[in-house]
Amino acid sequence: MSDPSYPLPDMTDAMRTWVHAHAPGAVRTMETVASTPRSLVVRMTTTRGVLFFKSDKILPPPEGVVARRLSERWPEHIAPLVAVHAEHGWSLTRDAGQAGLDDASTAVWCRVVDRFARVQIDTGLTADEWVAIGCRDFRGPAFQVEVDAMLESAAPDLEAGVRTRLQARREQIAVACADLAADGIPATLVHQDFVPVNIIASGDEPVFIDWSDTVVGHPFFGFDRLLDSCWTDSERKTAVIDAYLTALDGVARAERLRASFQRVLSLRVIYECVRWHHELAATDPSRERSQFLRRDMLGGLTMIAR
């Protein structure tokens, strides 16, 4: 077993021992790709290829637990798993290629969202299973409960005028949430960071990575994040939306799908605020990350109150 010298202060001895025990080849080099209050990602070269170690530090369930379940059904869309330590939130995966869609054609973007929609449809058939392994439940009325809890928590930190205007809009928000819950679109696994950097599209089939902070809820809340990367290209945006909704044709009629999609777009800021609220609850208030999360949550609510 190789034991290279590497200055990785965030990687504990226990992590290194686990990696060496599960890596299929001798480890030659290690480098930190990301080290945040949310996660630690380490890239390593071995005698049998490149591996990535990840440690989830914030919200359950660990990414590796979700990815392992997903890989049992759709191995072509999940980075190949080598090992998972569910208790510690550690996972070891093989390199699946270069992530990002910067140079991809619109046709590739459309293929990506078509496959993503089909995975979502299948996870919707077993939504209870994902809740059972620890994914937070944002389905139907449960989402309204989350919204109310977030608004109550944030209220003391909002300016008086913002708080008053937001209070006046709470009924409107509640109606929109109720309409969304009743739209007939089945809840699915929601990838809450579905952005180009978490998509590998270089092979025959796209691979979706970073399943940390995964919840069960309305499927469009996963898809809408991707659109932030193509809002300035109206033709691509239209094509991507059409490809995604077409893949969902069997779920509901086209008119209902489009109406639901517009409703999700109207609620996306409030949804992001709920997301930040959950992470705040699991973050040390003294950490810089906590301050950023609260700032973003309060900023989103101020935007809604305008």
C-alpha angles and dihedrals in degrees: 000000000000117000106192123193111248132158099229105145093174093057110083127213088251091056092049092048091051092048093051090048093054106030109109091220138030112284113241106172139006132195132177112244096179135359116181138140085266101051151344119227122187126184116208137182118218137178087263102045142285122322134184124216118200132185118194111211108175128038129023144272101054114242091240092059092053093042092050091055091046093048091056088064106026108022091161090063099045128071106254110267120221099178142346129203101197096185095055097032094241127146136177120204138174120248108269097186140270114331124219141071099227095120097029122118123239087254089061091048089052092049090050095054092043090057092042091053091051092052089049092051091054094047089051089065090062103033092138089059092060092048089050092058092051109275110144115252114238094159122139114310091008089072091058089053089054091049092051092049091050093048092050092049094049098043098087091055096049124094112258094248093049091047091052094048092045091051089053089055098047093094090051090050091048092052091050091050091048091049090050091050090052098045094099096237107135118240115250141179106292119214098207095196101045098156133134094264088062095051126082110197102163096102135059092280129029117253119214117210138182102050093170117129092026120169138180115246146099108345095224091067087069095047099046092068090066092057091066086074096057106031091112092056103066095184093051092044092053093046093049093049091048092049092050096047092044089057087056095051092116093054098062141338116289094248092053092047092053093045090050091048091055090048091054091050089054090053100040095101092051088048092054090050089054089050093052090046091057093049091047089058089059097042129089105252090220093059122097090235090062091053091051092049093051091047091052093046094049091044091053092050091048088053091051091049095056 
